[in-house]
């Protein structure tokens, strides 16, 4: 489909053991549903045509002939289908019986992949009936007047992707077949399997699928035998999973008593980009080229739809659900540990930090306090300075004072008004002209005070600016842009809020928590322009540069995903459909790209700071970009939206 996605499904039919005709009927209904939903490739479980529990019946010609008849029925059913079907059946080749995945498209068998990697349990149980595919040389077999390629290393190429098939519990093998196939060029691994359920098995399965998709930089699609397969001593629960680049993006219902199918879009464009950028993968792939099997082209109508079933996180930097507490604690501690090392290395007597009563300086202060606690240092060696200016409101001022008092640090208040007034006189600037000079003079005056006091107290300045501000250049050059160590440098604005909330809920007393919650609810503002007639914040950042949740979404998919403006716009429309209209998203996307490119010069000389998450703008390694880069290509694409 458009924007580099492949629409994939994993189906788990209800089967009857050894009843091939019944099984084909159940599979047919799922095939029709997949076709209706424009699924490009549909996976069924291992030995789905016969069921996997037939045991010694696999030695019976009646079952094997019935399986072939069922395959023929499947060919007829698929004759008008664009969906590529992967079904499981026992196939006789020469003197061997193989456990195979059969790839079918528009009434023809495209290829047959035998099961190769048998783990220890499978060797004990299923070698009684099947020969491992790696003992069979790549060959062809004649089925229904077709010469069909057979081989464990065969790849299949559609207009959307290149895929391979690894059958069974292959991830427990020392050299998983999926890893080999990925190095040969497979972008999606389809894993038809029959793994019986035991306590704890599901969690291991989910993690192994996720890990394989991450390790192989690929999609990984698992379809396991379901309810009808349970027989005698073993229970099967019909697990279906779809992973993409180390993330489980869709999972089926466990213990379902009816047939089910899960659908998701795997981002092939992202997989290809990540592989290009991963030099170790490229080297490993070149070493394995001599083992690569045949690649078969499937002439499939390209699906050009744009409707996503996949749900993207509106706040991709923010941890979710059961991960939330541990991840927030971990990120907060990484920040504090980095700062603690810098304090110890420099033998600093103090840390100096400007406290505005806003989110960023609050998080930086909490991190600094924690670093001092780690080092068993007196919190009084932290000097917090509030510097009221022309736009400071009572709310932020009172919160800044209360927070510093509550945390037990050294508090200092220095108004910048008189210094700025004198500065305006010195440079001949009209104090009533509230332009960029008026604003930046205040930011630079504050930074000068912090730097000078740090010199005076044998300390260093802890920076407060965050990742989102660096992306947009929303900082005064050599003002709040500068410090000696910037603890929030890789923390985006949407995450700052959550880390402060986490600190309020987990490591704060009742009084501190109350202050922190009010800071969280305060509008984001640099407070460089005078307040309104009611004394409230007049200058709201998100009114000027746009919602930070949009900019952080754009930032994640631009840097982490390498997405084009058109693809980012497409993802944002799907993700924020209930909140922002297309015109609003387009407006702020243009702002994002314009500011990101033009403000690179600020990122080229940023202070040290700890890398906390997946994105950092450190010019010393994480992000390298010439300051004079033109953004015309990106803005042109935005105009075409």
C-alpha positions in Angstrom: 0.0 0.0 0.0 1.0 3.7 -0.1 3.9 5.1 2.0 5.8 1.8 2.1 3.4 -0.3 4.1 2.6 -4.0 3.5 -0.8 -5.1 4.8 -0.4 -8.5 6.5 -2.7 -10.9 8.3 -2.2 -13.9 10.6 -5.2 -16.3 10.6 -6.0 -19.1 13.0 -8.8 -21.3 11.7 -10.7 -23.8 13.8 -9.7 -27.2 12.5 -10.6 -30.9 12.9 -7.8 -33.3 13.2 -7.3 -35.1 9.9 -10.4 -33.6 8.3 -8.9 -31.8 5.4 -12.2 -30.8 3.7 -13.5 -29.2 6.9 -10.3 -27.4 7.5 -10.3 -25.9 3.9 -13.9 -24.7 4.5 -12.7 -22.9 7.7 -9.7 -21.4 5.9 -11.9 -20.3 3.0 -14.0 -18.0 5.1 -10.9 -16.4 6.5 -9.4 -16.0 3.0 -12.5 -14.2 1.8 -12.4 -11.8 4.8 -8.7 -11.1 4.0 -9.5 -10.4 0.4 -12.3 -8.0 1.4 -9.9 -6.1 3.6 -7.1 -5.8 0.9 -4.7 -8.0 2.8 -1.6 -8.6 0.7 -0.2 -11.7 2.4 -2.2 -14.1 4.6 -0.5 -16.7 6.9 -2.1 -19.9 8.3 -0.6 -22.1 11.0 1.8 -25.0 10.5 0.1 -28.0 8.8 -3.2 -26.1 8.8 -4.7 -28.2 6.0 -4.4 -31.6 7.9 -3.9 -30.3 11.5 -0.6 -31.0 13.2 -1.9 -33.6 15.6 -2.3 -36.5 13.1 0.7 -38.4 14.4 1.1 -41.8 12.8 -1.7 -41.0 10.4 0.9 -39.0 8.5 2.1 -42.4 7.2 -1.3 -43.1 5.7 -1.8 -42.4 2.0 -5.5 -41.6 2.6 -4.5 -38.5 4.7 -1.7 -37.5 2.3 -3.9 -37.8 -0.7 -6.7 -35.9 1.1 -4.2 -33.1 1.9 -3.3 -32.9 -1.9 -7.0 -32.7 -2.8 -7.4 -29.9 -0.2 -4.5 -28.0 -1.7 -6.2 -28.3 -5.1 -9.4 -26.9 -3.6 -7.4 -24.1 -2.2 -5.9 -23.3 -5.6 -9.4 -23.1 -7.1 -10.6 -20.8 -4.2 -7.6 -18.5 -4.7 -7.9 -18.2 -8.5 -9.6 -14.8 -8.2 -7.8 -13.6 -5.1 -5.0 -11.0 -5.1 -4.1 -12.1 -1.5 -1.0 -14.3 -1.3 -1.8 -17.3 0.9 0.6 -19.3 3.0 -0.9 -22.6 4.1 0.7 -25.7 5.8 0.5 -29.3 4.5 2.6 -32.5 4.3 4.2 -33.0 0.9 6.0 -36.0 -0.5 9.2 -35.3 -2.4 11.1 -38.3 -3.7 11.4 -40.6 -0.7 10.8 -38.0 2.0 7.8 -36.6 3.7 8.2 -32.9 4.4 6.3 -30.5 6.7 5.8 -27.6 4.3 4.4 -24.1 3.9 2.8 -23.7 0.5 2.7 -20.3 -1.1 -0.3 -19.8 -3.3 -1.4 -16.9 -5.5 -4.2 -16.7 -8.0 -4.7 -20.4 -8.5 -1.0 -21.4 -8.7 1.5 -22.7 -6.2 4.3 -20.2 -6.3 6.8 -22.2 -4.1 7.1 -24.7 -1.3 9.2 -24.2 1.8 9.9 -27.3 3.9 10.5 -27.0 7.7 14.2 -27.1 8.3 15.2 -26.0 11.9 13.9 -28.7 14.2 14.5 -28.0 17.9 15.2 -30.8 20.3 11.6 -31.5 21.2 10.6 -31.5 17.6 13.4 -33.9 16.7 12.1 -36.3 19.4 8.4 -36.0 18.3 8.1 -35.1 14.6 11.1 -36.7 13.1 9.1 -39.9 13.4 7.1 -38.6 10.5 8.9 -35.8 8.7 12.4 -35.3 7.3 14.0 -31.9 8.1 14.1 -29.7 5.0 17.8 -28.9 5.3 18.5 -32.5 4.3 16.8 -32.0 1.0 18.6 -30.1 -1.7 16.7 -27.2 -3.4 14.7 -28.8 -6.2 11.4 -28.7 -8.0 8.4 -30.9 -7.7 5.6 -31.5 -10.1 2.2 -30.8 -8.5 -1.0 -30.5 -10.6 1.1 -30.1 -13.8 3.1 -27.3 -12.2 6.9 -27.4 -11.7 7.1 -25.9 -8.2 10.3 -24.7 -6.6 11.1 -26.3 -3.3 13.7 -25.0 -0.7 14.2 -23.8 2.8 15.9 -20.6 1.7 13.5 -19.5 -1.0 12.5 -15.9 -0.9 9.3 -14.4 -2.4 9.1 -10.9 -3.8 5.8 -9.0 -4.1 5.4 -5.3 -5.1 5.2 -4.5 -1.4 8.0 -6.6 0.1 10.3 -9.5 0.0 9.4 -12.3 2.5 10.6 -15.7 3.7 9.1 -18.5 5.7 10.5 -20.1 8.9 8.3 -22.9 10.2 7.8 -24.0 13.8 9.5 -23.0 17.1 12.5 -21.8 15.1 13.6 -19.0 17.5 14.9 -21.6 20.0 17.4 -22.9 17.5 21.0 -21.7 17.9 20.9 -20.3 14.3 17.2 -19.4 13.6 16.1 -19.8 10.1 14.5 -16.4 10.3 17.9 -14.8 10.9 19.3 -16.5 7.8 16.4 -15.4 5.7 16.6 -11.8 6.9 20.3 -11.7 5.9 19.4 -13.2 2.5 17.0 -10.2 2.0 13.6 -11.1 3.6 11.9 -8.1 5.0 9.1 -10.0 6.6 9.4 -13.5 8.2 6.3 -15.6 8.3 6.3 -18.1 11.1 3.6 -20.8 10.8 3.9 -22.8 14.0 2.4 -25.4 16.3 3.6 -24.6 19.8 1.5 -26.3 22.5 0.6 -24.1 25.5 2.2 -24.4 28.9 2.3 -21.9 31.8 4.6 -19.0 30.9 5.0 -20.1 27.3 3.0 -17.2 25.8 5.2 -14.5 27.4 8.3 -16.3 26.0 6.7 -16.5 22.6 5.8 -12.8 22.5 9.3 -11.8 23.6 11.0 -14.1 21.1 8.8 -12.7 18.2 9.6 -9.2 19.3 13.3 -9.9 19.7 13.6 -11.6 16.3 11.9 -8.7 14.5 14.3 -6.3 16.3 17.4 -8.5 15.7 16.6 -9.1 12.1 15.3 -5.5 11.4 12.2 -7.1 9.9 8.5 -7.8 10.3 7.8 -11.1 12.1 4.4 -12.7 11.7 3.4 -15.7 13.8 0.3 -17.9 13.4 0.0 -20.8 15.9 -2.4 -23.8 15.9 -5.7 -23.1 17.7 -8.5 -24.6 19.7 -9.4 -27.4 17.3 -5.9 -28.7 17.3 -5.9 -29.6 21.0 -5.9 -33.4 21.3 -4.8 -36.0 23.8 -2.0 -34.6 25.9 -1.4 -31.2 24.4 -3.4 -27.9 24.3 -3.1 -25.3 21.6 -4.4 -21.8 22.1 -4.2 -20.1 18.7 -1.6 -17.5 19.3 -1.4 -14.9 16.5 1.2 -12.1 16.6 2.6 -9.4 14.3 5.8 -7.6 15.1 7.6 -4.8 13.3 11.1 -3.6 14.1 11.1 -4.8 17.6 7.5 -3.8 18.5 4.5 -6.1 18.8 1.9 -4.2 16.7 -1.0 -6.7 16.8 -1.9 -9.8 18.7 -4.8 -12.2 18.6 -7.1 -13.5 21.3 -5.8 -16.3 23.4 -7.9 -19.4 23.9 -10.4 -18.3 21.2 -12.9 -21.1 20.4 -13.7 -19.6 17.0 -11.5 -18.8 14.0 -9.8 -15.5 14.1 -7.6 -13.2 12.0 -5.4 -10.3 13.0 -4.4 -7.6 10.5 -1.6 -5.0 10.6 0.5 -2.9 8.3 4.3 -3.5 8.5 6.4 -0.5 7.6 8.7 -1.9 4.9 10.1 1.6 4.1 11.2 1.8 7.7 12.8 -1.6 7.6 14.8 -0.8 4.5 16.0 2.5 6.0 17.0 0.9 9.3 19.0 -1.8 7.4 20.8 0.8 5.3 21.7 2.7 8.5 22.8 -0.5 10.4 26.3 -1.2 9.1 26.7 -4.4 11.1 23.6 -5.8 9.4 25.0 -4.8 6.0 28.3 -6.5 6.7 26.6 -9.7 8.0 24.3 -9.7 5.0 27.2 -9.5 2.5 28.9 -12.5 4.3 25.8 -14.6 3.8 25.1 -13.8 0.1 26.7 -17.1 -1.1 24.0 -19.1 0.8 21.0 -17.1 -0.6 18.3 -19.2 -2.2 16.1 -18.4 -5.2 14.0 -15.3 -5.1 10.6 -15.8 -6.8 8.6 -12.8 -8.1 4.9 -12.8 -7.4 3.0 -10.6 -9.9 0.5 -9.1 -7.5 -1.8 -6.1 -8.1 -0.4 -3.4 -5.9 -2.7 -2.2 -3.2 -2.8 1.6 -3.3 -5.1 2.2 -0.3 -4.2 4.6 2.5 -6.4 3.4 5.4 -4.4 2.2 8.4 -5.6 -0.4 10.9 -2.3 0.0 12.8 -2.5 2.5 15.7 0.4 4.8 16.2 1.1 6.3 19.6 0.2 10.0 19.7 3.0 10.5 22.2 5.7 8.1 21.0 8.3 9.3 23.6 6.1 8.6 26.6 6.2 5.0 28.1 2.9 3.2 28.4 1.0 0.9 30.7 3.1 -1.5 32.8 6.3 0.1 31.5 5.5 3.5 32.7 6.8 3.5 36.3 10.0 1.6 35.6 10.8 3.6 32.5 10.2 7.0 34.1 12.3 5.9 37.1 15.1 4.7 34.7 15.2 7.9 32.6 15.1 10.1 35.7 18.0 8.1 37.2 20.0 8.3 34.0 19.7 12.0 34.0 20.8 12.2 37.7 23.7 9.7 37.2 25.1 11.7 34.3 25.0 14.9 36.3 26.5 13.2 39.4 29.5 12.0 37.3 30.0 15.5 36.0 29.9 17.0 39.5 32.4 14.4 40.8 34.7 14.8 37.8 34.8 18.6 38.0 35.0 18.6 41.8 32.3 21.3 41.7 31.5 23.0 45.0 28.0 24.0 43.8 25.5 23.6 41.0 23.7 26.7 39.9 20.3 26.5 38.2 17.8 29.1 37.1 14.3 28.3 38.4 11.4 29.9 36.6 8.4 27.9 37.9 8.1 26.2 34.6 8.3 22.5 33.6 11.8 22.3 32.3 13.6 24.1 35.1 11.5 22.0 37.6 12.7 18.7 36.1 16.2 19.9 36.0 16.1 20.9 39.6 14.5 17.6 40.7 17.3 15.8 38.8 20.0 17.9 40.4 18.6 17.3 43.9 18.6 13.5 43.1 22.2 13.7 41.9 23.3 15.4 45.1 21.4 12.7 47.1 23.3 10.0 45.2 26.6 11.7 46.0 25.5 12.2 49.6 26.1 15.9 49.2 24.3 18.7 51.1 21.4 20.1 49.1 22.4 23.6 50.2 25.3 23.3 47.7 22.6 23.7 45.0 22.0 27.3 44.3 18.6 27.9 42.7 18.1 31.4 41.3 14.8 32.9 40.4 15.2 35.9 38.2 11.9 37.8 37.8 11.5 39.8 34.6 8.9 41.8 32.7 6.7 38.8 32.0 7.0 36.9 35.3 3.6 36.1 36.8 2.8 35.6 40.4 1.9 31.9 39.8 5.3 30.9 38.3 7.2 33.1 40.8 5.4 31.7 43.8 5.8 28.1 42.6 9.6 28.7 42.0 10.1 30.0 45.5 8.0 27.4 47.1 9.7 24.5 45.3 13.2 25.6 46.2 12.2 26.1 49.8 10.5 22.7 50.0 13.5 20.9 48.4 15.9 22.6 50.9 18.3 24.2 48.4 20.0 27.6 48.6 17.5 30.1 47.3 18.5 33.4 45.6 16.4 36.0 43.9 17.8 38.5 41.5 15.4 40.7 39.4 16.7 41.3 35.9 14.4 44.3 35.2 16.8 47.2 36.1 19.7 45.5 34.4 17.7 45.0 31.2 16.4 48.6 31.3 20.0 49.8 31.5 21.0 47.4 28.7 18.2 48.8 26.5 19.5 52.3 27.1 23.1 51.2 26.3 22.1 49.7 23.0 19.5 52.3 22.2 16.5 50.0 22.2 12.9 51.3 22.9 11.7 49.4 25.9 8.1 49.6 24.5 9.2 47.7 21.4 8.5 44.1 22.4 10.5 42.4 19.6 13.2 39.7 19.5 15.8 42.1 21.0 13.5 42.8 24.0 13.0 39.1 24.6 16.5 37.8 24.0 18.1 40.5 26.2 16.2 39.0 29.1 17.3 35.5 28.4 20.9 36.5 28.0 20.9 38.6 31.2 19.7 35.5 33.1 22.3 33.3 31.6 25.0 35.9 32.4 23.9 35.9 36.1 23.9 32.1 36.3 27.4 31.9 34.7 28.9 34.6 36.9 27.5 33.2 40.1 28.7 29.7 39.2 32.2 31.2 38.8 31.9 32.9 42.1 30.8 29.8 43.9 33.2 27.4 42.2 30.4 25.6 40.5 28.7 25.1 37.1 25.4 25.9 35.5 22.9 23.1 35.0 21.0 23.7 31.8 17.2 23.3 31.6 16.4 23.3 27.9 14.8 20.2 26.4 14.9 18.2 23.2 11.8 19.7 21.6 13.2 23.2 22.1 16.4 22.1 20.5 14.5 20.7 17.5 12.6 23.9 17.0 15.4 26.2 18.0 13.1 27.7 20.7 16.0 29.0 22.7 18.0 32.2 22.8 21.4 31.7 21.3 24.0 32.0 24.0 21.1 32.6 26.4 19.1 29.7 27.8 20.7 27.8 24.9 23.9 27.6 26.9 25.1 25.9 30.2 27.9 23.7 31.5 25.8 20.5 31.5 22.2 20.2 30.1 20.3 17.4 31.9 17.1 17.7 29.8 18.9 17.8 26.4 17.4 14.5 25.1 14.1 14.7 26.9 11.2 15.9 24.7 8.6 18.3 26.0 5.8 15.7 26.2 8.1 13.5 28.3 9.2 16.3 30.6 5.6 16.7 31.8 5.4 12.9 32.6 8.7 12.8 34.4 7.7 15.7 36.6 4.4 14.0 37.3 6.2 10.7 38.0 8.4 12.5 40.5 5.4 14.1 42.1 3.7 10.7 42.6 6.7 8.6 43.5 9.6 10.6 45.2 7.9 13.7 46.6 6.2 14.6 49.9 2.7 15.9 50.0 3.6 19.6 49.9 6.2 19.2 47.1 3.7 17.1 45.1 1.1 19.9 45.3 3.6 22.4 43.9 4.6 20.1 41.1 1.1 19.4 40.0 0.4 23.2 39.8 3.5 23.6 37.7 2.3 20.8 35.4 -1.0 22.6 34.9 0.7 26.0 34.1 0.7 27.0 30.4 4.1 26.6 28.8 5.7 30.1 28.4 9.1 31.8 28.3 7.4 34.7 30.2 9.4 37.3 28.3 6.4 39.6 27.5 4.4 41.4 30.1 1.4 39.6 31.6 -2.2 40.5 30.6 -4.4 42.9 32.6 -5.3 40.1 35.0 -1.7 39.2 35.7 -1.9 35.9 33.7 0.5 34.5 31.2 0.1 36.3 27.9 2.8 34.7 25.9 2.0 31.0 25.4 4.6 29.0 23.5 2.2 26.6 21.9 0.2 29.5 20.4 3.4 30.6 18.7 5.1 27.5 17.5 2.3 24.9 17.7 1.3 22.1 20.0 4.3 20.2 21.4 2.5 16.9 21.1 2.4 17.4 17.3 6.0 18.6 17.1 7.2 15.7 19.2 5.2 13.3 16.9 6.8 14.9 13.8 10.2 14.8 15.5 10.0 11.1 16.3 9.0 10.0 12.9 11.4 12.4 11.1 14.5 11.4 13.1 13.8 7.9 14.3 11.7 6.9 11.2 13.4 8.9 8.5 9.9 9.6 7.2 9.1 12.1 4.4 6.8 15.1 5.1 4.0 13.3 3.2 4.3 10.1 5.3 4.5 12.1 8.6 1.4 14.0 7.5 -0.4 10.7 6.7 0.6 9.2 10.1 -0.4 12.4 11.9 -3.8 12.5 10.2 -4.6 8.9 11.2 -3.3 9.5 14.8 -4.8 12.9 15.6 -8.0 12.6 13.5 -10.2 13.4 16.5 -8.2 16.4 17.6 -6.7 18.3 14.7 -7.9 18.9 11.2 -5.7 18.5 8.1 -5.1 22.2 7.8 -3.8 22.5 11.3 -1.5 19.5 11.0 -0.1 20.9 7.7 0.4 24.3 9.2 2.5 23.1 12.1 4.3 20.5 10.0 5.6 23.3 7.8 6.6 25.2 10.9 8.4 22.2 12.2 10.5 21.7 9.1 11.2 25.4 8.6 12.4 25.8 12.2 14.2 22.5 12.3 16.5 23.3 9.4 17.0 27.0 10.0 17.9 26.5 13.7 20.6 23.8 13.2 23.3 26.3 14.1 22.1 26.2 17.7 22.3 22.4 17.9 25.8 22.5 16.4 27.2 24.0 19.6 25.1 22.5 22.4 26.5 21.6 25.8 27.1 18.1 27.0 24.1 16.3 28.4 23.0 12.7 29.1 21.4 10.7 26.3 18.2 9.4 27.8 16.0 8.0 25.0 16.3 7.0 21.4 17.0 10.5 20.0 19.7 13.0 20.9 21.0 16.1 19.1 24.5 16.0 20.4 26.8 17.2 17.6 29.5 14.9 18.9 27.8 11.8 17.7 24.0 11.5 17.5 23.0 14.2 15.0 25.3 15.7 12.4 23.9 18.2 10.0 25.4 21.3 8.3 24.0 24.6 9.6 23.5 25.9 6.1 21.4 23.0 4.8 18.4 24.1 2.6 15.0 22.9 3.6 13.4 23.6 0.2 12.8 20.0 -0.7 11.0 19.3 2.6 8.9 22.5 2.4 8.0 21.8 -1.2 6.7 18.5 -0.2 4.7 20.1 2.6 3.1 22.5 0.0 2.0 19.5 -2.1 0.0 18.0 0.8 
